[in-house]
Amino acid sequence: MTNSNWLDKSASRLTADIEQLREAVAAAAVTMESPGGEVAVTVGAGGAVTNLHLSALAMRLDRIALGSLIVSTVARATERVGEELVELTAGRGFTGAAHRAIPPAPAWGSIPPIAPRLPDPPESAATPPSGPEAAEVEERLRGLLDESRARLDRYAELERELAAATTTVRSDDRLVAVTVRAGGALVAVDIAPGAEEEGPQRMASAVLAALSYARSRASLAMADRVAEVVAGRIDVRAMVESAIDPTLLARIRGDQDQEEGR
């Protein structure tokens, strides 16, 4: 077998493996039920809640207890689907950081400081720069290092900001309000007084709709902040928008225009 044939076959196998892994990750889902059977949720890859079922038992709970139970059940399902993804992608470099908004900033102390002067080259090397030329090279290196330090500082600040950021959305029928973190994790479900009179199916639909909208708005807000740090190197907003349902995205854009008075 020639090197070219071997490379072609290896590339084909790798492509097939990646596609198989992509399909498996996209299909990953976990359904979790609360201990008393009041709440059942299905969570897919990325922590998206794709289904929510509230039983008749759920309607017997007070609204605060039911909201908390929905949050805790979603959290358990999200944790489990994250564990399954880690197992699924073991050995392929997946970190399993499904619950983080962005990866942690690297510690600046792990980056060695620039040497006080350029190191001496081996005798066989070409004549190194000297005098003003050497000073210019050192100045450029220090400039690059200062720029890297500033970028890491901005990234670490962004990480802290997103860790504390939340987005709250109320359903169109005003039955529920949901709050999510920047990474989309559900942290609160506030059920309006008297909402239980609408029945479990309508309440579940209201939670799902508000949650989908809130997660998308939070993702777009996070993308805009990340874009400020990467400084145009990647179109983060476009990447996030491509993963949002077009109808929902159009609604979000319309709402944002209205909020900004456009």
C-alpha positions as CSV (number, residue, x, y, z in Angstrom):
1,M,0.0,0.0,0.0
2,T,1.4,3.4,-1.0
3,N,1.6,6.2,1.5
4,S,-1.1,8.1,-0.5
5,N,-3.5,5.2,-0.2
6,W,-2.8,4.7,3.4
7,L,-3.4,8.4,4.1
8,D,-6.7,8.3,2.1
9,K,-8.0,5.3,4.0
10,S,-7.0,6.8,7.3
11,A,-8.7,10.1,6.5
12,S,-11.8,8.2,5.4
13,R,-11.9,6.3,8.7
14,L,-11.4,9.4,10.7
15,T,-14.1,11.3,8.9
16,A,-16.5,8.4,9.4
17,D,-15.6,8.2,13.1
18,I,-16.2,11.9,13.5
19,E,-19.5,11.8,11.8
20,Q,-20.6,8.8,13.9
21,L,-19.6,10.6,17.0
22,R,-21.4,13.8,15.9
23,E,-24.6,11.9,15.3
24,A,-24.3,10.1,18.7
25,V,-23.8,13.4,20.5
26,A,-26.7,15.0,18.7
27,A,-28.9,12.0,19.7
28,A,-27.9,11.9,23.3
29,A,-30.8,12.5,25.7
30,V,-31.8,11.6,29.2
31,T,-35.3,11.4,30.7
32,M,-35.5,11.9,34.4
33,E,-38.4,11.8,36.8
34,S,-38.8,13.4,40.2
35,P,-38.9,11.0,43.1
36,G,-42.7,11.4,43.6
37,G,-43.5,11.3,39.9
38,E,-44.7,14.9,39.7
39,V,-42.2,16.0,37.1
40,A,-40.5,14.3,34.2
41,V,-38.0,16.0,31.9
42,T,-36.0,15.1,28.8
43,V,-32.7,16.8,28.4
44,G,-30.5,16.6,25.3
45,A,-26.9,17.5,24.4
46,G,-26.0,21.0,25.6
47,G,-28.6,20.9,28.3
48,A,-31.5,21.7,26.1
49,V,-34.8,20.6,27.7
50,T,-36.8,19.0,24.9
51,N,-39.8,17.7,26.9
52,L,-41.5,18.5,30.2
53,H,-44.3,16.5,31.7
54,L,-46.3,17.6,34.7
55,S,-48.6,15.0,36.3
56,A,-51.8,15.6,38.2
57,L,-49.7,15.2,41.3
58,A,-47.7,18.2,40.3
59,M,-50.8,20.4,40.5
60,R,-51.2,19.5,44.2
61,L,-47.9,21.2,45.1
62,D,-47.7,24.8,45.9
63,R,-46.2,26.9,43.1
64,I,-42.9,27.6,44.8
65,A,-42.3,23.9,45.6
66,L,-43.3,22.9,42.0
67,G,-40.9,25.5,40.5
68,S,-38.1,24.2,42.7
69,L,-38.9,20.6,41.7
70,I,-38.8,21.4,38.0
71,V,-35.4,23.1,38.4
72,S,-33.9,20.2,40.5
73,T,-35.2,17.6,38.1
74,V,-33.8,19.4,35.1
75,A,-30.5,19.8,36.9
76,R,-30.3,16.0,37.6
77,A,-31.1,15.2,34.0
78,T,-28.6,17.7,32.7
79,E,-25.9,16.3,34.9
80,R,-26.6,12.8,33.7
81,V,-26.6,13.6,30.0
82,G,-23.2,15.4,30.6
83,E,-21.9,12.2,32.2
84,E,-23.1,10.2,29.2
85,L,-21.4,12.6,26.8
86,V,-18.1,12.3,28.7
87,E,-18.4,8.5,28.5
88,L,-19.3,8.6,24.8
89,T,-16.4,10.8,23.8
90,A,-13.8,9.4,26.2
91,G,-10.3,9.6,24.8
92,R,-11.3,12.1,22.1
93,G,-10.4,15.3,24.0
94,F,-13.9,16.2,25.2
95,T,-13.7,17.8,28.6
96,G,-17.3,17.4,29.6
97,A,-17.7,21.1,30.5
98,A,-21.3,21.1,29.4
99,H,-22.4,23.2,32.4
100,R,-19.8,26.0,31.9
101,A,-20.5,29.2,29.9
102,I,-16.9,29.3,28.6
103,P,-13.8,27.3,29.4
104,P,-11.7,28.6,32.4
105,A,-9.0,31.2,31.6
106,P,-5.5,29.7,31.8
107,A,-3.4,30.9,34.8
108,W,-1.0,33.6,33.8
109,G,1.6,32.2,36.1
110,S,1.9,29.1,33.9
111,I,3.4,31.3,31.2
112,P,7.1,31.9,31.6
113,P,8.2,35.5,31.7
114,I,10.2,36.9,28.9
115,A,14.0,36.7,29.3
116,P,15.7,39.9,30.2
117,R,17.7,39.6,26.9
118,L,17.7,37.4,23.9
119,P,19.4,34.0,24.5
120,D,22.8,33.4,23.0
121,P,22.5,31.4,19.8
122,P,24.6,28.3,19.0
123,E,27.9,29.0,17.3
124,S,26.5,27.4,14.1
125,A,23.6,29.9,13.9
126,A,23.5,33.0,11.8
127,T,24.8,36.2,13.3
128,P,22.1,37.3,15.8
129,P,20.8,40.9,15.7
130,S,22.7,43.3,17.8
131,G,22.5,46.9,18.9
132,P,19.3,48.8,17.9
133,E,18.1,45.8,15.9
134,A,18.2,43.5,18.9
135,A,16.5,46.1,21.1
136,E,13.7,46.4,18.5
137,V,13.2,42.6,18.5
138,E,13.0,42.5,22.3
139,E,10.6,45.4,22.3
140,R,8.3,43.6,19.8
141,L,8.4,40.4,21.9
142,R,7.5,42.4,25.1
143,G,4.7,44.0,23.2
144,L,3.3,40.6,22.2
145,L,3.6,39.4,25.7
146,D,1.8,42.4,27.1
147,E,-0.9,42.0,24.6
148,S,-1.3,38.3,25.6
149,R,-1.4,39.2,29.3
150,A,-4.1,41.9,28.6
151,R,-6.2,39.4,26.6
152,L,-6.0,36.8,29.4
153,D,-7.1,39.4,31.9
154,R,-10.1,40.3,29.7
155,Y,-11.0,36.7,29.3
156,A,-10.8,36.0,33.1
157,E,-13.0,39.1,33.7
158,L,-15.5,37.8,31.1
159,E,-15.5,34.4,32.8
160,R,-16.4,36.0,36.1
161,E,-19.1,38.2,34.5
162,L,-20.7,35.3,32.7
163,A,-20.7,33.1,35.8
164,A,-22.9,35.7,37.5
165,A,-25.1,36.6,34.5
166,T,-28.7,35.5,34.3
167,T,-31.6,36.0,31.9
168,T,-35.2,36.0,33.0
169,V,-38.1,35.5,30.6
170,R,-41.9,35.4,31.3
171,S,-44.1,33.2,29.1
172,D,-46.5,35.0,26.7
173,D,-49.5,33.8,28.7
174,R,-47.8,35.2,31.9
175,L,-48.2,31.8,33.6
176,V,-44.5,31.3,34.4
177,A,-41.1,33.1,34.4
178,V,-37.8,31.2,34.0
179,T,-34.3,32.3,34.8
180,V,-31.2,30.8,33.2
181,R,-27.5,31.3,33.5
182,A,-25.3,32.5,30.6
183,G,-24.6,28.9,29.6
184,G,-28.3,28.1,29.6
185,A,-28.6,26.2,32.9
186,L,-32.0,26.6,34.5
187,V,-31.8,28.2,37.9
188,A,-35.4,29.3,38.7
189,V,-39.0,28.7,37.6
190,D,-41.5,31.2,39.0
191,I,-45.1,30.1,38.7
192,A,-47.8,32.8,38.8
193,P,-50.5,32.6,41.5
194,G,-53.5,30.7,40.1
195,A,-51.5,29.2,37.2
196,E,-52.4,25.7,38.4
197,E,-56.0,26.3,37.3
198,E,-54.8,26.1,33.7
199,G,-53.8,22.5,34.1
200,P,-50.5,20.6,33.9
201,Q,-50.2,20.4,30.1
202,R,-50.6,24.2,29.5
203,M,-48.2,25.0,32.4
204,A,-45.6,22.5,31.0
205,S,-45.9,24.1,27.6
206,A,-45.5,27.6,29.0
207,V,-42.3,26.5,30.9
208,L,-40.8,24.9,27.8
209,A,-41.5,27.9,25.6
210,A,-40.1,30.4,28.0
211,L,-37.1,28.2,28.7
212,S,-36.3,27.9,25.0
213,Y,-36.5,31.6,24.5
214,A,-34.5,32.4,27.6
215,R,-31.7,30.0,26.7
216,S,-31.5,31.5,23.2
217,R,-31.4,35.0,24.5
218,A,-28.7,34.1,27.0
219,S,-26.6,32.4,24.3
220,L,-26.8,35.5,22.1
221,A,-25.9,37.8,24.9
222,M,-22.9,35.6,25.8
223,A,-21.9,35.5,22.2
224,D,-21.8,39.3,22.0
225,R,-19.6,39.5,25.1
226,V,-17.2,36.8,23.9
227,A,-17.0,38.5,20.5
228,E,-15.6,41.6,22.3
229,V,-12.8,39.5,23.7
230,V,-11.9,37.6,20.5
231,A,-11.9,41.0,18.7
232,G,-13.3,39.9,15.4
233,R,-11.2,36.8,14.9
234,I,-14.3,34.6,15.0
235,D,-17.9,35.5,14.2
236,V,-19.3,34.1,17.4
237,R,-22.7,35.7,17.0
238,A,-23.2,33.9,13.6
239,M,-22.1,30.6,15.1
240,V,-24.7,30.9,17.9
241,E,-27.4,32.1,15.6
242,S,-27.0,29.1,13.3
243,A,-27.9,26.8,16.2
244,I,-31.2,28.6,17.0
245,D,-34.5,27.8,15.4
246,P,-35.1,30.4,12.6
247,T,-38.6,31.3,13.8
248,L,-37.4,31.8,17.3
249,L,-34.4,33.8,16.1
250,A,-36.6,36.1,14.1
251,R,-38.8,36.7,17.2
252,I,-35.7,37.5,19.3
253,R,-34.4,40.0,16.8
254,G,-37.8,41.7,16.6
255,D,-38.0,41.9,20.4
256,Q,-34.4,43.3,20.6
257,D,-35.2,45.9,18.0
258,Q,-38.3,46.9,19.9
259,E,-36.4,47.1,23.2
260,E,-33.7,49.3,21.5
261,G,-36.4,51.5,20.0
262,R,-35.5,50.7,16.4
